[in-house]
Amino acid sequence: MQPGEYDGKMPHNYDNPKVQQIREQLGEFDYDEENNYGSQQVEARAMVELENKSRYEGEWIVGSDIR
């Protein structure tokens, strides 16, 4: 496991007031929308805890720490 990688022990609870406010503003995510990666190749990575204690699971630019 990489430093900060999600270990499965923390709950997946993102339902805090700020997150709820943002979700109400943005609406549900459209998973059918086409991806636009531009010229950068991306790879999927496991969940990690970021510097600000938020958690991210998703795509990163290959060979970098850029999400």
C-alpha positions as CSV (number, residue, x, y, z in Angstrom):
1,M,0.0,0.0,0.0
2,Q,1.3,3.5,-1.0
3,P,1.6,6.3,1.6
4,G,-1.9,7.8,2.2
5,E,-3.6,5.0,0.3
6,Y,-7.0,4.1,1.6
7,D,-6.8,1.0,3.8
8,G,-10.5,0.1,3.9
9,K,-10.8,1.0,7.6
10,M,-12.2,4.5,7.2
11,P,-15.9,4.7,6.4
12,H,-17.0,6.0,3.0
13,N,-19.1,8.7,4.5
14,Y,-19.0,11.9,2.4
15,D,-22.3,13.2,3.7
16,N,-21.3,16.4,5.5
17,P,-23.1,19.7,5.1
18,K,-20.6,21.2,2.6
19,V,-20.6,18.1,0.4
20,Q,-24.4,18.0,0.4
21,Q,-24.5,21.7,-0.6
22,I,-22.1,21.1,-3.5
23,R,-24.0,18.0,-4.6
24,E,-27.3,20.0,-4.6
25,Q,-25.7,22.7,-6.7
26,L,-24.1,20.4,-9.2
27,G,-26.6,17.6,-9.4
28,E,-25.8,14.0,-9.9
29,F,-22.7,13.0,-11.9
30,D,-23.3,12.0,-15.5
31,Y,-21.3,8.7,-15.8
32,D,-22.4,8.4,-19.5
33,E,-20.6,11.6,-20.5
34,E,-17.5,11.0,-22.7
35,N,-14.1,11.5,-21.1
36,N,-11.9,14.2,-22.3
37,Y,-8.3,13.4,-21.5
38,G,-6.7,15.8,-24.0
39,S,-3.1,14.8,-24.7
40,Q,-2.4,13.3,-21.3
41,Q,-2.6,9.6,-20.6
42,V,-4.3,8.7,-17.3
43,E,-4.4,5.7,-15.0
44,A,-6.8,4.6,-12.3
45,R,-5.4,4.4,-8.8
46,A,-6.6,3.3,-5.4
47,M,-8.1,5.7,-2.9
48,V,-5.5,7.9,-1.2
49,E,-5.7,10.5,1.6
50,L,-4.5,13.8,0.4
51,E,-2.6,16.5,2.3
52,N,-5.8,18.2,3.4
53,K,-7.2,14.9,4.7
54,S,-9.7,14.6,1.9
55,R,-9.8,11.3,0.0
56,Y,-9.5,10.7,-3.7
57,E,-10.0,7.6,-5.8
58,G,-9.8,8.0,-9.5
59,E,-7.6,8.9,-12.4
60,W,-4.1,10.4,-12.3
61,I,-1.9,11.6,-15.1
62,V,0.5,8.7,-15.8
63,G,3.9,9.1,-14.1
64,S,2.8,12.0,-12.0
65,D,0.9,13.0,-8.8
66,I,-1.5,15.1,-10.8
67,R,-5.2,14.2,-10.6
